[in-house]
Amino acid sequence: MSKKMSKKITRRNMIKSSVAAVGAVAGSGLITGFPAIHASGTPTLRYLGTAVNMGNEPEKKLFEDTGIKVKYISKTTDDVVKTILTQPNSFDIVDSEYFSMPKLVPSGSLLGMDTKKIKEWGNVVTAFTEGKVAGKTIGDQGTAPKKVLYLKGAKSKEFSKDPTQYVTLIPTVYNADTLGIRPDLIKRPISTWAELLNPEFKGKASILNIPSIGIMDAAMVVEAMGEYKYPDKGNMTKKEIDLTMKIFTEAKKAGQFRAFWSDFNESVNLMASGEVVIQSMWSPAITAVRSQGIPCVYQPLKEGYRAWAAGFALPSTAKGRQADIAYEYINWFLSGWMGAYLNRQGYYSAVLTTAEKNMKSYEWDYWMKGKPASQDILSPTGKKLASKGEIRDGGSYEDRMGSVACWNATMDENKYMVRKWNEMIAS
């Protein structure tokens, strides 16, 4: 999911006057032009997040376009949440997932994000704002973005069911996740989540050790095995949590899992080495394995995908120049270059219209339309990901996001779920 802090200057007009020098300020206060000229030295943002949106290339491009420097503070998904709650003054902008909002919004740790300051707000995809893809309602079990997107006000600790000016996170990136496999080592079709617990793969399977995500993968497996049909797998009862963890504890004790990973690089190394042949995986991890010349497939499954979505927020203490710089950064992020960068890894940008303008037509056709590659497909770093004639795993955007079954979740019984999950890991 990302990548020094100047002296605190609280006068909002500092950044406005400097940006006005290049005609980059609209009547609404939006920062719309790049690069910007900043009057008070090099602006720097302390960026808290996972590694999804972080990298040397985005850091370099950001500085070229805006003059903004970024200091990345990379942590695991759970540690990002802990930092927001316990160290709100340690960052200027945070990249967080929507499933964390039920934990964070009631705390008042985050600022309600003003959509009127976001140039491309009207072009954010409807998967976030309406829970629809191409006009079709998609699965919303779990913490679907539309459930926790809107706030009742700028400083509200309550969600709004209806659209408002203020949101929890400005959407940035999302994806439909599934199992990653090594087809060269499995050598047969894989079509169901149930395969994760197939004894055939004993000692060569893996699941991610992030409870709020892992529990959803586990539920997809349990349903696929025919063990239980959840009324809402994204909000389990204690009895349902017990059932799910019992099945996975038994599998763990039987030696099904080679590892439980919580870090992107762990999943890449496990798959690239062949220690694991089937596992929970993230799209850029598939990209990383393939870029090493190793076969790896993000396997479409008949039960559908588990989706996730993330966005930017500011700490509730944000104000003045530092807040303005953060909004400028978000507007740059949604202006297209970064969207294309994410799409080339297999993610989806929250604003596809600007991303498309920054991609070659053959890239767009491959990544978004599900068409055979008319030439080799390269990663953002220039490494070959797919050969001419190949089709993206899962096909088009509409095929993939249109087949979402559930989302990463924070449940009513979240504390109990986390305890039972950790007991399973420790068993």
Secondary structure, 3 states (H helix, E strand, C coil): CCCCCCCCCCCCHHHHHHHHCCCCECCCCCECCCCCCCCCCCCEEEEEECCCCCCHHHHHHHHHHHCCEEEEEECCHHHHHHHHHHCCCCCCEEEEEHHHHHHHHHHCCECCEEHHHCCCHHHCCHHHHCCEECCEECCCECCCHHHCCEECCCCCCCECCCCCCEECCEEEEEEEECEEECHHHHCCCCCCHHHHHCHHHCCCEEEECCHHHHHHHHHHHHHHCCCCCCCCCCCCCHHHHHHHHHHHHHHHHCCCEEEEECCHHHHHHHHHHCCCCEEECCHHHHHHHHCCCCCCEEECCCCCEEEEEEEEECECCCCHHHHHHHHHHHHHHCCCHHHHHHHCCCCEECCHHHHHCCCCHHHHHHHCCCCCCCCCEECCCCCEEECCCCCCCCCCHHHHHCCEEEECCCCCCHHHHHHHHHHHHHC
